[in-house]
Amino acid sequence: MASSILEALDIIANTIPLVATEIIPIEMAVGRVVSEDYVASFDLPRFNNSAMDGYAVKVCDASKNVHCSQVIYAGDNPSMVLQTSHAIKIMTGAPIPEGCEAIVPIENVTTSEQTVTLPSDIKHNGFIRMAGEDIRKGTVFLKKGERVNAYTIASLASQGVSHVSVHRVIKVAIFATGDELRPHFEKIEAHQLYNSNSPMFLTRAKELGCDVRFIRTSADTLEALETSIASTLDADLIITSGGVSVGDKDFTKEAFTNLGMHILIDKIDIKPGRPTIVGNIGKTVIVNLPGNPLASMVNYELFVRAVIRKMSGSNDIYHNTIETKIDSDYSVRGGKHAVILGKFDGSTFTPLKPQMPGMVSPMQEADGFILITPDVTLIEAGKIVKMLPIKWEFCSSKKEVLFS
């Protein structure tokens, strides 16, 4: 029995295993997911310091002329104590001296030799960066399951962290089936087709941060398929295309089953792309996608992306949506849970026409897609719809209502 779209996503969220972890330098960790919490070992800033070039002063000296003969620079370790009727010149980032109650920016004072005229509106602790106001010692500043970016690296470096524990890169193996398919770098006969799915799957997996290898197209025989499968079982994820329907040469499911595949999802109630299978052989996850390019692309975006997010250890394993308006009336046949690809200009969603399961051209134009329920036959212009982006990652740690 076919799983619903939401059932399939729940199965992925609840059953797909995480890849193992490794410890790497922080400079190599961008795009990876941390496998443990990181707790601050000290306050940031580590000490009270000046937020401006200016003067360390007492609040009670507002509007007065005060004496100034000392300077504190960033990197200094001041030992002086600020007294009433005095000021100490201080640079941005320099430690606050004992007795200082505020910093007055240099542009707000008037100076004459060693005399400084202070303004009337000095606020207590003004322009002082307090110890721990950014990151407090003992608090978690990077949570398990968060994805590292360049600005995460800044937080790690600020705490003196040189290496982090992350989930390793997901190893993906890709092959297609079909005697009629040939690689795009070979010449073909009139009765043959170029294999567009495998290069698409390979590059998309790379975009999503995976380490990918491509296995040449397998012949449509049980023996050839089993040989191809056996050569890829060291991968974390195997993605295949074609051979999962009910044709005379559709042996893919049988070949995987013969090698011990446990089926988690056997068909999905979706148009296009119903003949989609998700399973596993040991720790290797298998996704068998349809042979039609657009159908396989839609299911890749919905389900393979979810598999990769889960395997990566990310907290944000669920698809998220952007609410937008459809720009014109769009009619559908109805009767099935369906996917509609479209363009998104930041304010409206425009369905692509035509978009059939075997097409290639709509895939490169699509910015995202919407999901509709079987009862929908017309989406009227101006109707609010929920778009799932394709060209950028937009996900959540919480389940989202996906259907428009």
Backbone hydrogen bonds, N-H to C=O, Kabsch-Sander energy under -0.5 kcal/mol:
donor,donor_aa,acceptor,acceptor_aa,energy
3,S,267,K,-2.4
8,A,4,S,-2.6
9,L,5,I,-2.1
10,D,6,L,-2.2
11,I,7,E,-2.5
12,I,8,A,-2.1
13,A,9,L,-2.4
14,N,10,D,-2.1
15,T,11,I,-2.0
16,I,12,I,-1.6
19,V,311,M,-2.5
22,E,166,V,-2.8
24,I,22,E,-0.5
24,I,164,V,-2.3
26,I,162,S,-2.2
28,M,25,P,-1.8
29,A,26,I,-1.6
31,G,148,V,-3.2
32,R,29,A,-2.3
34,V,146,E,-2.2
35,S,165,S,-2.5
38,Y,142,L,-2.8
39,V,37,D,-0.5
40,A,139,T,-2.9
44,L,135,I,-2.7
49,N,129,R,-2.4
50,S,94,A,-2.2
51,A,127,F,-2.6
54,G,52,M,-0.6
54,G,90,I,-2.8
55,Y,104,V,-2.0
56,A,88,I,-3.2
57,V,102,A,-2.6
61,D,58,K,-1.4
62,A,59,V,-1.7
63,S,119,P,-1.9
64,K,61,D,-2.1
66,V,64,K,-0.6
66,V,116,V,-2.9
67,H,85,S,-2.2
68,C,114,Q,-2.7
69,S,87,A,-0.5
72,I,89,K,-2.3
76,D,73,Y,-2.3
82,L,98,E,-3.1
86,H,83,Q,-1.4
87,A,67,H,-2.7
88,I,56,A,-1.7
89,K,70,Q,-2.1
90,I,54,G,-2.7
91,M,72,I,-2.0
93,G,50,S,-2.9
94,A,91,M,-2.2
96,I,48,N,-2.3
98,E,80,M,-0.8
100,C,97,P,-1.8
101,E,57,V,-2.5
102,A,57,V,-1.2
103,I,126,G,-2.7
104,V,55,Y,-2.5
106,I,53,D,-2.5
108,N,105,P,-2.0
109,V,106,I,-1.1
110,T,117,T,-1.5
112,S,115,T,-2.5
115,T,112,S,-2.1
116,V,66,V,-2.7
117,T,110,T,-3.5
118,L,64,K,-2.6
118,L,116,V,-0.6
122,I,120,S,-0.6
123,K,121,D,-0.6
125,N,101,E,-3.7
126,G,123,K,-2.4
128,I,125,N,-1.6
129,R,49,N,-3.2
129,R,127,F,-0.5
130,M,128,I,-0.7
132,G,45,P,-1.7
133,E,130,M,-2.0
134,D,44,L,-1.9
135,I,44,L,-2.3
138,G,40,A,-2.7
139,T,136,R,-2.0
141,F,38,Y,-2.2
141,F,139,T,-0.6
142,L,38,Y,-1.3
145,G,34,V,-2.7
146,E,143,K,-2.0
148,V,32,R,-3.3
152,T,149,N,-0.5
153,I,149,N,-1.8
154,A,150,A,-1.0
155,S,151,Y,-1.3
156,L,152,T,-2.4
157,A,153,I,-3.0
158,S,154,A,-2.1
159,Q,155,S,-0.8
159,Q,156,L,-1.0
160,G,157,A,-1.8
161,V,156,L,-2.5
162,S,160,G,-0.5
164,V,24,I,-2.6
166,V,22,E,-2.9
166,V,164,V,-0.6
167,H,33,V,-2.4
168,R,20,A,-2.6
172,V,170,I,-0.6
172,V,211,D,-3.0
173,A,237,L,-2.6
174,I,213,R,-2.1
175,F,239,I,-1.6
177,T,241,S,-1.9
178,G,218,S,-1.3
181,L,178,G,-1.4
182,R,193,L,-2.0
186,E,183,P,-1.7
192,Q,189,E,-1.7
193,L,180,E,-3.0
195,N,182,R,-2.7
196,S,194,Y,-1.1
200,M,196,S,-1.4
201,F,197,N,-3.1
202,L,198,S,-2.9
203,T,199,P,-2.3
204,R,200,M,-2.2
205,A,201,F,-2.4
206,K,202,L,-1.9
207,E,203,T,-2.4
208,L,204,R,-1.6
209,G,206,K,-2.0
210,C,205,A,-2.5
211,D,170,I,-2.9
212,V,210,C,-0.6
213,R,172,V,-2.2
215,I,174,I,-3.4
218,S,176,A,-3.0
221,T,219,A,-1.9
225,L,221,T,-2.2
226,E,222,L,-2.4
227,T,223,E,-1.9
228,S,224,A,-2.2
229,I,225,L,-2.8
230,A,226,E,-2.5
231,S,227,T,-1.4
232,T,229,I,-1.9
233,L,230,A,-0.7
235,A,232,T,-2.2
236,D,171,K,-1.9
237,L,171,K,-2.0
238,I,285,V,-2.9
239,I,173,A,-2.6
240,T,287,V,-2.3
241,S,175,F,-0.9
242,G,289,L,-2.4
250,D,247,G,-1.4
251,F,249,K,-1.6
252,T,243,G,-1.2
253,K,243,G,-0.8
255,A,251,F,-2.8
256,F,252,T,-2.3
257,T,253,K,-2.4
258,N,254,E,-2.6
259,L,255,A,-1.1
260,G,257,T,-1.9
261,M,256,F,-2.0
262,H,280,N,-3.2
263,I,261,M,-0.6
264,L,278,V,-2.5
265,I,278,V,-2.7
267,K,265,I,-0.6
267,K,276,T,-2.1
268,I,274,R,-2.2
269,D,3,S,-3.4
270,I,268,I,-2.1
271,K,337,H,-1.8
276,T,274,R,-2.6
277,I,288,N,-2.2
278,V,265,I,-2.1
279,G,286,I,-2.5
280,N,262,H,-1.9
281,I,284,T,-2.5
284,T,281,I,-1.9
285,V,236,D,-2.8
285,V,283,K,-0.6
286,I,279,G,-2.9
287,V,238,I,-2.7
288,N,277,I,-2.8
289,L,240,T,-2.6
289,L,287,V,-0.7
294,L,357,P,-1.2
294,L,359,M,-0.6
295,A,357,P,-1.6
296,S,292,N,-2.6
297,M,293,P,-2.4
298,V,294,L,-2.4
299,N,295,A,-1.8
300,Y,296,S,-2.1
301,E,297,M,-2.6
302,L,298,V,-2.0
303,F,299,N,-2.8
304,V,299,N,-1.2
305,R,300,Y,-2.2
307,V,303,F,-2.3
308,I,304,V,-2.7
309,R,305,R,-2.4
310,K,306,A,-2.2
311,M,307,V,-2.8
312,S,308,I,-1.9
313,G,310,K,-1.5
314,S,309,R,-1.3
315,N,145,G,-2.3
317,I,315,N,-1.7
318,Y,396,S,-2.4
320,N,394,F,-1.8
322,I,387,M,-2.5
324,T,385,V,-2.5
325,K,347,S,-1.1
326,I,383,K,-2.2
327,D,349,F,-2.2
330,Y,379,I,-2.2
332,V,377,T,-2.6
335,G,374,P,-3.1
338,A,336,K,-0.6
338,A,372,I,-1.8
339,V,271,K,-2.2
340,I,370,I,-2.5
341,L,339,V,-0.5
342,G,368,G,-2.4
343,K,350,T,-2.7
345,D,348,T,-1.7
349,F,325,K,-3.2
350,T,343,K,-2.9
352,L,341,L,-2.4
359,M,356,M,-2.1
363,M,360,V,-1.4
364,Q,360,V,-0.7
364,Q,361,S,-0.6
365,E,361,S,-0.9
366,A,362,P,-1.6
367,D,342,G,-2.5
368,G,342,G,-1.6
369,F,388,L,-1.8
370,I,340,I,-2.2
371,L,386,K,-0.5
371,L,402,L,-0.6
372,I,338,A,-2.4
376,V,373,T,-1.9
379,I,330,Y,-2.7
380,E,378,L,-0.6
382,G,326,I,-3.2
383,K,380,E,-2.1
385,V,324,T,-3.2
387,M,322,I,-2.8
387,M,385,V,-0.7
388,L,369,F,-3.2
390,I,367,D,-3.0
391,K,367,D,-1.2
396,S,318,Y,-2.4
402,L,400,E,-0.7
404,S,371,L,-3.1
